[in-house]
Amino acid sequence: MSDLSFKPISLDTDTEERSRPSLSYWQDAWIRLRANKRAFTSLFVIIGMLVFACAGPLVWRIDPDAQDLDQTSKPPWGDRNALVQTYEPWEGVVSEEPQGDNLAPQSLELVGDATTTNVRLVWGPVPNSKGYRIFRQIIEPRPGDPLGLPIGETKGSTSVSFEDRLDIKPKSYWYSVVAINEEGEDFSEAATVKVDVAFSTTAANAVERGYIKDQNSVSVGDTIRVPLHPLGTDYLGRDMLARLMEGARISLFIGIVAPFLFVIAGVIYGSIAGFLGRNIDHILMRFADFVIALPFLLFMILFKLLFGIGPGESGILPMLVALVLLSWPGAARLVRGEILQIREEGYVEASRLLGTKTPRLILRHMIPNTMGVVLVTFTFAVPSAIFTEAFLSFIGMGVTAPTASWGSMCNDGIKTMESTPHELIFPALFISVTVLAFNFLGDGLRDALDARMRYGE
């Protein structure tokens, strides 16, 4: 042979080995999921929500049902100072008989400090008046607009003072005074003054509310700090953060448990229909079509009656049952489609020839190969269930007061949304963030578990 003949390579020759590590289906899916930043971030958001719901109450030990009527609808940025005060009766002010031709009460002004205990006003008299009517408004009255809530009247033109003690909140008020005639009709222009009310309490009440431990440690006129409410309070003075934690437990419980149960039911039902095929498949899927056509809201009402849930009572169990019994056909359809493809695979036929019985064949070989579809279906079903719970609680058919859920909190918050928007914003924000996180995670899982994309870019 010539010198150009091939010769075996020596074992001592250095060679560079390039090989791709062998990865299982789930290992490859995990790598693809981690590469999807949006989906991976959403996974941590969901874990954070679960920790917030389960471990949060162990850290923030405030009773979500405890009411502090001195701090109702307190925003998270509200003042935490409280003035220690004791109430002393006020005799008011009486002026001399007015002279001149004043057309409106003169020099309307505040007497002393304006606190939640009382607001005292005094003004100059109007000639020929038979008394004065006092109004209170939470927005500045404009010309031609109503002056606000009439909170009292005085008799006689010389009675030129008034003390307001009617459900005063620590906010800004506009007080207006007009003179009235013998028929009780307004006959003068209004005098208006803006008053900024400070929160006040007595030493005994501060001890009862837990603001201080010993009432002898403070004196009248001292300023104390009230307990911190990081997210404010609701219209009954309940801590918003504690109620959001309680609401998270209810909303996530329904949002996770209900999809888990109806997805499992759909997997079993769809696997049987897809594997057996023919007439049985036709009958089972027509029944699934029938269930899809059933009105959910009607059955929710029927289940509430069946379980004896009266008006104003929380219907958590009827809601859970209705979701499970009426939501499984979607998962069943998806799994049936996968089973119809898998049952034609060679390994299924080989297992059947080896004598594997049908139940084991479905559980051992077919259902595990549909887990990708099942997992994605479950991930997308969770936000749908959370929205359903929020909607039913919002219209008063799901979770109702005093039990907290994000939906029932939105229902409470919408009543005071213009004056205290934080009562609506925070539960709505938690619903939105959780639903978006599950949707983004579902998108990421759908891409990561798609076998056709395993060897992409």
C-alpha positions in Angstrom: 0.0 0.0 0.0 1.1 3.6 -0.6 2.0 6.1 2.0 -1.3 7.8 1.5 -3.1 4.8 3.0 -5.2 5.6 6.2 -3.6 4.7 9.5 -5.4 4.2 12.8 -5.2 7.2 15.2 -3.0 6.7 18.2 -4.7 6.5 21.5 -2.4 9.2 22.7 -3.9 11.7 20.3 -5.6 14.6 22.0 -9.2 15.1 20.8 -11.8 17.6 21.7 -15.0 16.1 22.7 -18.2 18.0 22.1 -21.3 16.5 23.4 -24.7 17.8 24.6 -25.6 16.5 28.0 -28.5 14.1 28.1 -31.6 15.7 29.5 -35.0 14.3 30.4 -38.2 15.9 29.2 -38.8 17.6 32.5 -35.2 18.8 32.9 -35.3 20.4 29.5 -38.7 22.0 30.3 -37.2 23.5 33.5 -34.3 25.0 31.7 -36.7 26.5 29.1 -38.9 27.9 31.9 -36.0 29.5 33.7 -34.9 31.2 30.4 -38.4 32.8 30.2 -37.9 35.7 32.6 -41.5 36.8 32.6 -42.8 33.3 33.5 -40.0 32.7 36.0 -40.7 36.0 37.8 -44.4 35.1 37.8 -43.5 31.9 39.5 -41.8 33.8 42.4 -44.8 36.2 42.6 -47.1 33.2 43.0 -44.9 31.7 45.7 -44.8 35.1 47.4 -48.6 35.3 47.4 -48.8 31.9 49.0 -46.3 32.9 51.6 -48.2 36.1 52.2 -51.4 34.1 52.7 -50.0 31.3 54.9 -47.1 32.9 56.8 -48.3 36.5 56.9 -50.7 36.1 59.8 -47.9 34.6 61.9 -45.9 37.8 61.5 -48.7 40.4 61.4 -50.7 39.4 64.4 -53.6 41.7 64.1 -57.2 40.4 64.2 -58.7 41.1 60.7 -62.1 41.5 62.3 -61.0 43.9 65.1 -62.7 47.3 64.7 -61.3 50.6 65.7 -64.1 53.1 65.1 -61.8 56.0 65.9 -59.8 55.2 62.8 -62.3 54.3 60.1 -61.2 54.6 56.5 -57.7 55.7 57.5 -55.5 55.9 54.4 -52.0 54.4 54.6 -50.4 57.8 54.4 -52.7 59.2 57.2 -51.4 61.0 60.2 -50.7 58.7 63.1 -50.7 61.4 65.8 -53.5 61.6 68.3 -54.2 64.5 70.7 -55.1 63.5 74.3 -58.2 65.5 75.2 -61.1 65.5 77.7 -64.4 67.0 76.8 -65.7 70.0 78.8 -69.2 71.4 78.1 -69.4 74.7 76.3 -72.0 77.3 77.0 -71.5 79.0 73.7 -71.4 82.7 72.8 -74.2 85.3 72.9 -73.7 88.6 71.2 -75.5 92.0 71.5 -78.4 92.8 69.3 -76.9 93.3 65.8 -76.9 96.7 64.1 -76.4 97.7 60.5 -77.3 96.0 57.3 -75.1 92.9 57.2 -76.1 90.5 54.5 -74.2 87.5 55.8 -72.8 86.3 59.1 -69.5 88.1 59.7 -66.1 86.7 60.7 -67.0 83.0 60.9 -64.1 81.4 62.7 -62.9 78.5 64.8 -62.8 78.5 68.6 -60.0 76.4 70.0 -58.7 73.3 68.4 -60.7 71.3 65.8 -60.6 67.7 66.8 -62.7 64.6 66.4 -64.2 65.3 69.8 -65.7 68.6 68.9 -65.5 71.6 66.5 -66.6 75.0 67.9 -67.6 77.9 65.7 -68.5 81.6 66.3 -69.6 84.3 63.9 -70.9 87.9 63.8 -74.7 88.4 64.0 -77.0 89.4 61.1 -79.8 92.0 61.7 -83.4 90.9 61.6 -82.5 87.2 61.7 -84.5 84.7 63.8 -81.6 82.2 64.0 -78.9 80.6 62.0 -78.6 77.3 60.2 -75.2 75.5 60.1 -74.0 73.2 57.2 -71.1 70.9 56.9 -69.5 69.7 53.6 -66.4 67.5 52.8 -65.7 69.5 49.6 -65.5 73.2 49.1 -69.0 74.5 48.2 -69.2 76.5 45.0 -71.6 79.3 44.2 -75.0 77.8 43.4 -74.2 74.3 44.9 -75.7 72.9 48.1 -73.8 73.9 51.2 -73.7 70.4 52.5 -75.3 68.5 55.4 -77.4 70.7 57.7 -76.1 69.8 61.2 -78.0 72.2 63.4 -79.8 75.5 64.0 -79.6 78.2 66.6 -82.5 80.4 67.8 -82.4 84.1 68.0 -80.2 86.6 66.2 -77.8 86.9 69.2 -77.0 83.2 69.5 -73.9 83.2 67.3 -72.0 80.0 68.2 -72.3 76.3 67.5 -70.6 73.1 68.6 -70.4 70.2 66.2 -70.0 66.7 67.7 -71.7 64.7 64.9 -69.5 61.8 63.7 -66.4 64.0 63.1 -63.5 62.3 61.2 -59.9 63.5 61.0 -60.2 65.3 57.6 -61.0 68.7 56.2 -64.5 70.1 56.4 -66.1 73.3 55.1 -68.6 74.8 57.6 -71.2 77.3 56.3 -73.6 79.5 58.3 -76.7 81.3 57.0 -79.3 83.4 58.7 -82.9 82.3 58.7 -86.2 84.2 59.0 -89.4 83.5 61.0 -90.5 80.9 58.4 -87.2 79.0 58.8 -86.0 80.0 55.3 -82.5 81.1 54.4 -82.5 84.9 53.8 -78.8 85.8 53.9 -75.6 84.9 52.0 -73.5 82.1 53.5 -70.3 82.5 55.4 -67.9 79.6 54.9 -64.7 78.5 56.7 -62.4 75.5 56.1 -61.5 73.5 59.2 -58.8 70.8 59.4 -59.8 68.3 62.0 -57.2 66.5 64.1 -57.6 63.0 65.6 -58.2 63.1 69.4 -58.9 60.6 72.1 -59.2 60.4 75.8 -56.5 58.7 78.0 -59.0 56.0 79.0 -60.0 55.3 75.4 -56.4 55.2 74.4 -55.8 52.4 76.9 -58.9 50.5 75.7 -57.8 50.8 72.1 -54.3 49.7 72.9 -52.6 53.0 72.0 -50.9 53.2 75.4 -50.6 50.9 78.4 -51.2 53.3 81.3 -53.5 56.3 81.1 -51.4 58.0 83.9 -48.5 58.2 81.5 -50.1 61.0 79.5 -51.7 64.3 80.2 -54.3 66.3 78.5 -52.8 68.1 75.5 -50.1 65.4 74.9 -49.6 63.9 71.5 -49.4 60.1 71.2 -48.8 57.7 68.3 -51.6 55.4 67.3 -50.8 51.9 66.0 -49.4 51.6 62.5 -51.7 50.4 59.7 -49.3 50.1 56.7 -52.2 49.8 54.2 -54.7 51.8 56.2 -58.1 50.8 57.6 -61.5 50.1 56.0 -64.8 51.8 56.8 -65.2 49.9 60.1 -61.6 50.6 61.2 -60.3 47.1 60.4 -56.7 46.7 59.4 -56.4 46.4 55.6 -53.2 44.4 55.6 -54.6 41.8 58.0 -57.8 41.5 55.9 -55.8 41.2 52.7 -54.0 38.2 54.3 -57.3 36.6 55.3 -58.7 37.4 51.9 -55.7 35.8 50.2 -56.3 32.5 52.1 -60.0 32.4 50.9 -59.4 33.6 47.3 -56.3 31.4 46.8 -58.0 28.4 48.5 -60.9 28.6 46.0 -58.7 29.6 43.1 -56.3 26.6 43.6 -58.4 23.8 45.2 -61.4 24.1 42.7 -59.2 23.9 39.6 -57.2 21.1 41.1 -60.4 19.0 41.7 -62.1 19.7 38.4 -58.9 19.2 36.4 -58.4 15.8 38.0 -62.0 15.0 37.2 -61.5 16.2 33.6 -58.3 14.1 33.2 -60.0 10.9 34.3 -63.1 11.5 32.2 -61.2 12.6 29.1 -58.7 9.7 29.4 -61.6 7.1 29.5 -63.4 8.7 26.6 -60.3 9.0 24.4 -59.0 5.5 25.1 -62.2 3.6 24.7 -63.3 5.7 21.7 -66.2 4.9 19.3 -69.7 4.9 20.9 -68.6 5.4 24.4 -66.4 8.4 23.4 -69.4 9.8 21.6 -71.8 9.4 24.5 -69.3 10.8 27.1 -68.4 13.8 25.1 -72.1 14.7 24.3 -72.6 14.7 28.1 -69.6 17.0 28.5 -71.2 19.3 25.9 -74.4 19.3 27.9 -72.6 20.2 31.1 -70.9 23.1 29.3 -74.3 24.5 28.3 -75.5 24.7 32.0 -75.7 28.2 33.4 -73.2 28.6 36.2 -75.0 31.4 38.0 -78.3 29.5 38.2 -76.6 26.5 39.6 -74.7 28.6 42.1 -78.1 29.9 43.4 -79.5 26.3 43.5 -76.5 25.0 45.4 -76.8 27.9 47.9 -80.4 26.9 48.6 -79.5 23.2 48.7 -76.8 23.8 51.3 -79.1 26.1 53.3 -77.0 29.3 52.8 -79.2 32.2 53.7 -79.0 35.9 52.7 -75.8 37.5 54.0 -74.0 34.2 54.6 -70.9 33.2 52.9 -71.3 30.5 50.2 -67.8 29.1 50.0 -68.8 25.5 49.8 -71.6 26.0 47.2 -69.2 28.0 45.1 -66.5 25.2 45.3 -69.1 22.5 44.4 -70.5 24.6 41.5 -67.0 25.2 40.1 -66.0 21.5 40.3 -69.2 20.1 38.9 -69.5 22.6 36.0 -65.9 23.3 35.0 -64.4 19.9 34.2 -65.4 19.5 30.5 -62.7 21.9 29.3 -59.9 19.8 30.8 -61.7 16.6 29.6 -61.7 17.8 26.0 -58.0 18.7 26.0 -57.0 15.4 27.6 -59.2 13.4 25.3 -57.5 15.0 22.3 -54.1 14.0 23.7 -55.2 10.5 24.5 -56.5 10.0 20.9 -53.0 10.7 19.7 -51.1 8.7 22.3 -53.1 5.5 22.0 -51.8 5.2 18.4 -48.2 5.1 19.5 -46.2 1.9 19.3 -45.3 1.6 23.0 -49.0 1.6 23.8 -49.7 -1.2 21.4 -46.7 -3.1 22.7 -47.9 -2.7 26.3 -51.3 -4.0 25.2 -49.8 -7.1 23.5 -47.9 -7.8 26.7 -51.2 -8.1 28.5 -51.5 -4.8 30.3 -55.0 -4.2 31.4 -56.8 -1.0 30.4 -56.8 0.8 33.8 -53.1 0.3 34.2 -52.5 1.2 30.6 -54.3 4.5 31.1 -52.7 5.3 34.5 -49.2 4.1 33.7 -48.6 5.0 30.1 -51.2 7.5 28.9 -52.0 10.0 31.6 -48.3 10.7 32.5 -47.8 11.7 28.9 -50.5 14.2 29.1 -49.1 15.9 32.2 -47.8 18.8 30.2 -51.2 19.7 28.9 -52.8 19.1 32.3 -50.3 21.4 34.1 -50.8 24.2 31.6 -54.6 23.7 31.8 -54.5 23.9 35.6 -52.3 27.1 35.5 -54.8 28.8 33.3 -57.8 27.6 35.3 -56.6 29.2 38.5 -57.0 32.8 37.4 -60.4 32.0 36.0 -61.5 30.6 39.3 -60.1 33.6 41.2 -62.0 35.9 38.9 -65.2 33.8 39.4 -64.8 34.0 43.2 -64.2 37.8 43.0 -67.2 38.3 40.8 -69.6 36.3 42.9 -68.3 37.9 46.1 -68.6 41.3 44.5 -72.3 40.8 43.7 -72.9 39.3 47.2 -73.4 35.7 46.2 -69.9 34.3 47.2 -68.0 35.3 50.3 -69.8 38.0 52.3 -69.0 40.1 55.4 -67.5 39.7 57.9 -65.5 37.0 56.1 -62.8 38.6 54.0 -62.0 37.7 50.4 -60.5 40.0 47.7 -63.8 40.0 45.9 -65.9 41.0 49.0 -63.3 43.6 49.9 -63.8 45.2 46.5 -67.5 45.1 47.1 -67.0 47.0 50.3 -64.4 49.4 48.8 -66.5 50.5 45.8 -69.0 52.1 48.2 -66.4 54.6 49.4 -64.1 54.7 46.3 -64.3 58.4 45.8 -63.4 59.5 49.3 -61.2 56.5 50.4 -59.9 54.8 47.2 -57.3 52.7 49.0 -60.2 50.4 50.2 -60.8 49.4 46.6 -57.3 49.8 45.1 -55.5 47.3 47.3 -57.7 44.2 46.9 -58.2 44.9 43.2 -54.4 45.2 42.8 -53.9 41.8 44.6 -56.4 40.2 42.3 -54.8 41.7 39.2 -51.2 40.8 40.1 -52.2 37.2 41.0 -54.2 36.6 37.9 -51.5 38.1 35.6 -48.8 36.0 37.4 -50.8 32.8 36.8 -51.4 33.8 33.1 -47.8 34.6 32.5 -46.7 31.3 34.2 -49.2 29.4 32.0 -47.8 31.0 28.9 -44.2 30.0 30.0 -45.2 26.5 30.8 -47.0 26.0 27.5 -43.8 27.0 25.7 -41.5 25.0 28.0 -43.5 21.8 27.8 -44.0 21.8 24.1 -41.9 18.9 22.9 -41.6 20.4 19.4 -39.7 23.4 20.8 -37.1 21.4 22.8 -34.4 21.8 20.1 -35.2 25.3 19.1 -32.8 28.2 19.2 
